[in-house]
Amino acid sequence: YAYARFEDIVEVCRPIMARHGFGIRFEHTREGTMQVCTGILSHEAGHSISDRFEAAPDSGGNKAPIQANGST
């Protein structure tokens, strides 16, 4: 099936969001063995909201540890 890549969606949405004072960014950290991605949506007036996603490294497919982290 066909789907839109996340990068493509963000590329289209970012200028529209900017026109309305919004920005989005992502922070990537580790907590123990879990990788954590935090998305932060902010507005020029100073408001912001964030959400976290935690996942284990993708160890399938005979990946090196750094590749497993990047795949996740």
C-alpha positions in Angstrom: 0.0 0.0 0.0 1.1 3.6 -0.5 1.7 5.9 2.4 3.2 9.3 3.1 6.6 9.4 4.8 6.7 11.3 8.0 9.4 13.6 6.7 7.2 14.5 3.7 4.2 15.3 5.9 6.3 17.6 8.2 7.8 19.4 5.2 4.3 20.3 3.9 2.9 21.1 7.4 5.8 23.2 8.8 5.2 26.3 6.6 1.4 26.2 7.3 2.0 25.9 11.0 4.5 28.7 10.9 2.0 31.1 9.3 -0.2 30.5 12.4 2.6 30.9 14.9 3.3 27.2 15.6 6.5 25.3 15.5 7.3 21.7 16.1 10.5 20.0 17.2 11.7 16.7 18.5 14.1 15.6 21.2 15.6 12.1 21.3 17.0 10.6 24.5 17.6 7.2 26.1 16.2 6.0 29.4 17.9 2.7 30.3 17.4 0.5 27.2 14.5 2.4 25.8 14.7 5.2 23.2 12.5 8.1 23.9 11.3 10.6 21.3 9.5 13.7 22.6 7.5 15.9 20.2 7.0 19.5 21.3 4.4 21.7 19.6 4.8 25.4 20.6 3.2 28.7 19.7 4.8 32.1 19.4 2.6 33.3 22.4 4.6 30.9 24.6 2.3 28.0 25.0 3.5 24.5 24.3 2.5 20.8 24.6 4.6 17.7 24.4 4.1 14.0 24.0 6.6 11.1 24.4 7.0 7.8 22.6 9.2 5.1 24.1 10.5 2.1 22.1 13.2 -0.5 22.4 15.9 -0.6 19.7 14.9 -2.5 16.6 17.2 -5.5 16.9 15.7 -7.5 14.0 17.5 -8.1 10.7 21.1 -8.7 12.1 21.7 -5.0 12.8 24.6 -3.5 14.6 23.6 -1.7 17.9 23.9 1.8 16.3 21.8 0.6 13.4 19.2 -0.7 15.7 19.0 2.7 17.4 18.7 4.5 14.1 16.0 2.1 12.8 13.9 2.7 15.9 
